[in-house]
């Protein structure tokens, strides 16, 4: 894969296409990138830098420690708990403000429309 604006580099020097990234999670020591093939890689960039670098109409920062690719999302739950279920069955916590404040989505009309259509109350 040629290095371009649609890829990011891992610690091992591997280039990852944005299209293959399901989610990104910040842990105590690393930023992990989870891919659709079931593997994960460590990023050389922080989650804050990745949020800035990734396309805003595809990736949403749903929690201080989580970015998701909306193309791999399945449902948004807002009853009793706040979380998003991904197509692979993972459940990612989201902040309550995300479901209540559409101003958080001014950067991304597609993300807000996705959010409205996936809510399960």
N, C-alpha and C positions, 0 to 999 in steps of 0.2 A: 504494500500500500504506500503510495506516495504521500509524504508529509504535506498536509494542506490545512485549511481552516476547518475541515470536518473531521479532524482526528486529534487525539491527545496522546502524550507519551507516558509510558509507565516507568517504574524504577528500572526494569530490565531493558528498557530502550524500545520496547514493543509499541507500535502505533495502533491505537484503537479507534475505530470508526464510531462516531456519535450514535449512528443508527443501531449499533449492537449493544449499547449500554442500557441496562434496565434501570439501575439505580447507583447512587454513590452514597457511601456512609463514612462519616468521620468517627474514628475510634479515638481512644486516648493517645495512641502513638502514630496512627496512620490514617490515610484517606484511601478507602477501598472502593474499587470500581467493580460492580457485578455485571456480568455479561449474559446475553441471552443463551449462550451455549452451556451455562451452568458454572463457568469458571469465574474467578475473580483475580484482580491484579491490584497492586499498590500504585497510587498515583505519585508523581513527583510534585504535584501541585496540591495546595490546600483546598478544602471544600469551598472556601470563600472565593478563591481564584477561579476554580472550576465553574462556580455559579456565574461568575462574570463572563467567562469564556464560552460557555455552552449556549446554544440557541434558546432564547427566552420563550419561543413559542412551542418548544418541545420539553424543556426541563423546568421543573418547578421545585423551589426550595420549600418543602412541606413541613420541615422541622429544622431546628438549628443543626442537627446532625445528619439530615437526609435530603438528598436531591433525587427526584424520580423523573424518568422519561414517561410522559403521559401516554405514549403509544403502547406501553406495556402495562398500563393500569386497567383494572377491571371494575372496581366499585369503591365508592367513598361512603364510609359509615359515620354518622354523626349522632347516633343514639347512645347514651351512656358513656361511650368512648369516642375518640376521634382517631380514625385510622383509614388507610387506603389499602385495599387488597390488590396485589399485582397479579398478572396472568399466571405467574409461576406459583401462586398460593401464598407468597409472603405477605405479611401484614406490617405496614409501616406506620408509625405514629405520626400524627399531624398536629399542628398547633390549632387551637380553637379559633384563633383570630383569622386563620386562613379561610375557614368556612363562613365567617361572619363579615369579613371586610373585603369587598371587591376592589378597593383601591390598591390592595396588594397585587392585583393582577393587571394594573394599567399597562405594564410592559408587555402583556401577552393576552390578547383577546381570545386566541385559541384555547389557552389554558383555562381561562375563566369559563368559557362555554363548555369545555370538557367537565369542569368541576360542577357546574350547574346540572348537567345531564347525568352525572354519575352518583349524585347524592341519594343515599338510602336513609330515610329518617325512621 
